[in-house]
């Protein structure tokens, strides 16, 4: 006869992964809705989500330890514990978000650090190299077709480019999306005159493996990263930062 009490570790292990996914989503939604400053408490929220997703495995482990003390740790318990352990793999999602967000913020806040060089093509196949623009102020705009703030920012960024390109300003858009999708986007929705780069060439992940869109990276005339406004900041801050760099020696 099948007794639940004799297979509780197995049951807990089977339920651990869906429970971890449910708890992670639930906690994230609740904390995000309750947040008064989503930008600054992002790390806190993902940390709590990660801890919540670990709980189903912890519960399974406690049951397994209890059965072992009572000498009731059978094969089904071992299988259940192994399944529970697999649920920890789901914490990779928020953990990866934390790593990507942290790296993005470090790059945006960098001052005087040599900008990673890239060499790639734009969506029409024309080659571009960052090193060819030494002596100019370079703006790299990480964007996506599905990003509403990107659609709003791109025309303003294009206007800034056209206004100051003769003063030494270069602007690049950068998306990881399919080239055909990007071409359709600029032909039907938002047309810009600055190049839209692909990641098909040699493009360091600092520019595209990010957590928040759109994201602006600023490079001065000496090829060094300079502090950029955080994603979500008004475009006026981006414009002011670019114009300050253009005025600098």
N, C-alpha and C positions, 0 to 999 in steps of 0.2 A: 504494500500500500504506500502511495506517495504521501509523505507528510511534509508540509511546508516548513516546519521547524527543522527538519533534517536537511533541507536544501535552501535555507535562507541566504547563505552566502552566494550560491549560484543565482538565485533570483535577484539579489541586490546587484550582483555583477552584471547581469543582463540589462537591468534597468539603469545602470550607472551612466552610460553614454547619453541616452535620451534625457535623463534627468539633468545631466551636466549642461546639455544644450539648452534645455528649457530654463534652468536657473540663470544661465548666463544671459540669455535674451531678456528674461523678465527683469533681472537686476539692472541691466543696461538701460532698458526702457524707463524703468522707475526712476533711476538716478538721473538720467538725461532730462526727463520731464521736470524733475525737482531742482535741477541745476539753475543757478542764477548767473553763472559765468562758465559756459561750456568749454571755452578755450583754456581757462586756467585750471579747471578741475578735471581735465581729460585724463591725466595720469591717475588721479585718485579713483575715478570711476572705473577705469579698466583694471586697476589693481583689485578693487572690490569684486568686479566681475570674475576675475581670475580665481580669487579665493573662493567665491561661491561655486565655481565650476569644479573645484577640487573636492568639495564636500561629499558628493556621492561616492567617490573612491574612499575617502576617509571612513565613511559609514560602513562600506563593504569591508574595509580592513579591520575595523573594530569588531565586526561580526566574526571575521575569520580568526582573530586573536582569541575571542571568547570561546569559539568552538575548539580551538587548539588547546586552550587551558583545560577544557572539559574532555579532551581526547576524542572529539567528535569531528575533527577536521578531515573530511573524506575527499575523495577524488572530485566530487561535484563542487566542494568548497574551493579546491585548488583552481578548478576551471573558472568558478565565479570570481575569485580573486584576480585571476589573469585578465578576465573580461573587464573587471573594474579598473585595473591598471591601464587598460587601453583607453579608457575614458579620459585619462590625463592628456592624451594627444590633442583633445579638443581645446585645451588651454593654449595651444599654439596660436590660435586666432587672436585673442586679446594680447598675448605676449608679443606677437609680431607687430600688432598695432602700436604697442608701447615703444618697441625698438624703432619702428619707422618714424613715429612722431618725434621721439627724442632726437634721432639723427637729423630730421628735417629742421627742427628748431635750432639745433647747433649750427647747421649750415646757414640758416637765415640770419643768425646772430653773429656769424663770423666777421671778424674785422682784420683786414690786412693779410689774410691767408690766401696763398696762391690758388686761384680758381682751377679746379680740375679741367683739363683740356678735353675737347670732344672733336670728333671728325665723323660726319654723317651726311646724309642727303635730306633734302626737303621732300615734301609730298609730290613734287613734280620732277624729282630725280636730280636736282641741281646739288652739287657737293658744297658743304660748308665746314669750315674749321674755325674754332674759337681763336686760335693763335693768329689767324689772319686779321683779327680785329684789335690787336694790341694797339693802344693809343686812343681807343674809343671807349665810351661807356657802353657796356653791354647789359641788356635786360633779357633774362630767360624766363619765360612765362610757361609754367607747367599747367596744362589745361586738359579738358576732356569734353567731348561733345554732349555728354549727359549732364554736365554741370551748369545749372542756371546762372550762378555768379560769374562763370567763365564767359557766358554769352553776353552778360552785361559789361564785363570788364574789357573784352577784346576790342570793341569799337573805340573806347577811350584810350586804350593802349596804342591803337593804330593812329589815332589823332596825335598823340604825344610823339610817336615815331616820325610822322610826316612833318611835324612842327620842328623837330630838333635833329633830324638825320643829317642835315648839313652842318650841324654844330658838333658832330661826332657821336651821335647816338645810334646804336644798333639794337634791334629787338628781334628775338627769336621766340616763336611759340614751340612748345614741345609736348607731344602726346604719344602715349604708347599704343594708341588705337590703330585699327586697320587703315591703311593709306586711302583706300577707296571710300571709307566712311568719312574720313577727314575731308577729302576732296568734295564729296557731296555736301558736307556741312558748310564749307566756305562758299560753295556755288549757290546754295539754296537758302542759307540762314544768315551767317555772319561772314562777310567778305573783309579780308585784311590785306594790306600791302606788304607787311613784313613776312619773312619766310617762316613756314611751319615745318619744323624738323621732325624726322622720324627717329626711332631708336634702333634702326636697322644697322647703323654703323657702330662706332666706338663711342658710346655715350655713358659716362660714369653714372652709377645708380643714384648718386646724391641728387641728381637733377630730375629723376623720374620715379624712383621708388619712394613715394611720399604718402602721407596720410590725409592731407587736406588740400583741396583744390578750390580756386586757383592758387598757385604759389609763385611768388616772384623772387628771383635771384638777381642780385645786383653785383656787377663787376666793374671796377674802376678802370681808368685809363692805363694803369700799370698791370692790369690782369689779376687784381686781387679782389676777393670777395669782400663786400661791404654789407653792413646790417640792412636788412630789407623789412618792410612792414609785414606783420603777421597776416596769414590768410584771414580774410574777413574784414580787414581794415579798409577804411575808405580809400578810394583811388587818389584822393587829394594827397594822402601821405606818400603814396608811390611817386606821384608826379613831383612832389617837393624833394624827395630823396634823389630822384634822377636829376633834377635840375641843379641840386647842390653838387652832385658829382660832376656834372658838365662844367660847372664854374670852377671846380678845383683844378689845380695844376697837375 
